[in-house]
């Protein structure tokens, strides 16, 4: 039973929704995205990709979410699950459009570095603080960290449209709701 958490963590670290020709190092913010990946992601033809390639925006998004078992109210109260965003970060990436030799055809996108970033965090549930939904009028009596999930994603944007090209997640799945009874 001692190996169970290690096995679960290994199984949950997986590459996300990407074509085989996306390579990206989240540590150095460098990599390569094949033009076909972007074209398919947006359901474009080659001419549309050629026309929009210079205006595409690439981002490295990192989301750290902590799940807590929080007890609110008096003695005998049942814990509720609260998901806390420990960190929500975005880095904006410098990208070079790669074209075929002697042609205008886009063959890929070389990601060379991050040029700017933004990050935010919130206060985790703590004794004396407000309870999460469904009991926001009560105070937290106890709060225990249950798990941490880190999701890092390579995103490409074209105007208001956004597509996740590559994703790595470590840790257990995060509950879909902000607060729900613990499993």
C-alpha positions in Angstrom: 0.0 0.0 0.0 3.0 2.3 0.4 3.5 2.4 -3.4 -0.1 3.4 -4.2 0.4 7.2 -4.0 3.5 6.9 -6.2 1.7 4.8 -8.8 -1.3 7.2 -8.8 1.0 10.3 -9.3 2.9 8.5 -12.1 -0.3 7.6 -14.0 -1.7 11.1 -13.7 1.4 12.9 -15.2 0.4 12.7 -18.8 0.7 14.8 -22.0 -2.6 16.4 -23.0 -4.5 17.1 -26.2 -1.7 17.4 -28.7 -0.5 16.1 -32.1 2.8 14.3 -32.1 4.8 17.2 -33.4 4.5 19.6 -30.4 7.6 19.8 -28.3 7.7 22.3 -25.4 9.9 22.6 -22.3 7.8 24.3 -19.6 11.0 25.1 -17.7 12.8 27.1 -20.4 9.7 28.2 -22.4 11.3 26.9 -25.6 10.0 24.4 -28.2 8.4 23.8 -31.5 4.9 23.5 -32.8 4.3 22.0 -36.2 2.1 24.1 -38.5 -0.2 21.1 -38.9 -1.0 21.0 -35.2 -2.2 24.7 -35.3 -4.1 24.3 -38.6 -6.0 21.2 -37.2 -6.6 22.8 -33.8 -8.4 25.8 -35.4 -9.8 23.7 -38.3 -8.1 26.0 -40.9 -6.8 25.3 -44.4 -3.2 26.2 -45.3 -4.1 29.6 -46.8 -5.9 30.7 -43.5 -2.9 29.6 -41.4 -0.6 31.5 -43.8 -2.7 34.6 -43.4 -3.0 34.4 -39.6 0.4 33.0 -38.6 2.1 36.3 -37.7 -0.8 37.3 -35.4 -1.0 34.1 -33.4 -0.3 34.4 -29.7 1.3 31.6 -27.7 1.1 31.3 -23.9 2.4 29.0 -21.1 -0.3 28.7 -18.5 0.3 27.2 -15.0 -2.5 26.5 -12.5 -1.7 25.1 -9.0 -4.8 24.0 -7.2 -5.0 22.7 -3.6 -7.9 20.7 -2.4 -8.8 21.1 1.3 -11.1 19.2 3.7 -12.7 22.1 5.5 -15.0 21.8 8.6 -17.3 24.7 9.2 -19.7 25.3 12.1 -20.0 23.4 15.4 -19.1 20.0 16.7 -20.2 17.1 14.5 -20.2 19.2 11.3 -19.1 17.3 8.2 -16.2 18.4 6.2 -16.7 19.9 2.7 -14.1 19.9 -0.1 -12.7 23.3 -1.0 -10.5 23.9 -4.1 -8.1 26.8 -3.6 -6.1 28.3 -6.5 -2.6 28.5 -4.9 -1.2 30.0 -8.2 -2.6 31.0 -11.5 0.2 32.2 -13.8 0.6 33.0 -17.5 3.7 33.7 -19.5 3.5 35.3 -22.9 5.8 33.6 -25.4 8.0 35.0 -28.2 7.5 32.9 -31.3 9.2 32.8 -34.7 7.1 31.7 -37.7 9.0 29.1 -39.7 8.3 29.0 -43.4 9.4 26.5 -46.1 12.6 27.3 -48.0 11.7 29.7 -50.8 8.0 29.6 -50.1 5.4 31.4 -48.0 4.1 28.1 -46.6 4.1 28.0 -42.8 5.8 24.8 -41.6 5.9 25.5 -37.9 6.4 27.9 -34.9 9.7 28.1 -33.0 9.0 29.2 -29.4 12.2 31.0 -28.1 11.4 32.5 -24.7 8.8 34.2 -22.5 8.8 38.0 -22.8 6.3 38.8 -20.0 4.2 37.1 -17.4 1.5 37.6 -14.8 0.6 35.6 -11.7 -2.0 35.7 -9.0 -2.8 33.8 -5.9 -5.6 33.7 -3.2 -5.7 33.0 0.5 -6.4 29.3 1.4 -9.2 28.4 3.8 -8.0 28.9 7.3 -9.6 28.7 10.8 -11.6 31.8 11.5 -12.0 32.7 7.9 -15.2 32.4 5.9 -16.4 28.9 4.9 -16.6 28.0 1.2 -19.9 27.3 -0.5 -22.4 26.1 0.5 -21.8 27.7 4.0 -20.2 31.1 3.3 -21.9 32.7 6.4 -20.1 30.3 8.8 -16.5 30.3 9.9 -13.8 27.7 9.1 -13.1 25.5 12.2 -10.5 23.3 10.7 -8.8 23.1 7.3 -6.6 20.2 6.1 -4.6 20.1 2.8 -5.7 16.9 1.0 -3.9 17.2 -2.4 -2.2 19.5 -4.9 -2.7 19.4 -8.6 -0.4 21.3 -11.0 -1.5 21.8 -14.6 0.8 23.4 -17.2 -0.5 24.1 -20.6 0.8 25.4 -23.9 -2.0 27.6 -25.5 -2.3 29.2 -28.9 -4.7 32.1 -29.4 -6.2 33.6 -32.6 -8.3 36.6 -31.6 -10.9 35.4 -29.1 -10.3 31.7 -30.0 -8.0 29.7 -27.7 -6.7 26.1 -28.1 -4.7 24.0 -25.7 -1.9 22.3 -27.7 0.0 20.5 -25.0 -0.7 19.8 -21.3 0.9 18.1 -18.4 -0.9 17.5 -15.1 0.5 16.1 -11.9 -1.6 15.2 -9.0 -5.2 13.9 -8.6 -8.1 15.3 -10.7 -9.5 18.5 -9.2 -13.2 18.3 -8.2 -15.4 20.1 -10.8 -17.2 22.2 -8.2 -15.7 24.7 -5.8 -17.0 22.9 -2.8 -18.4 19.4 -2.6 -18.6 16.6 0.0 -15.2 14.8 0.2 -14.9 11.4 -1.4 
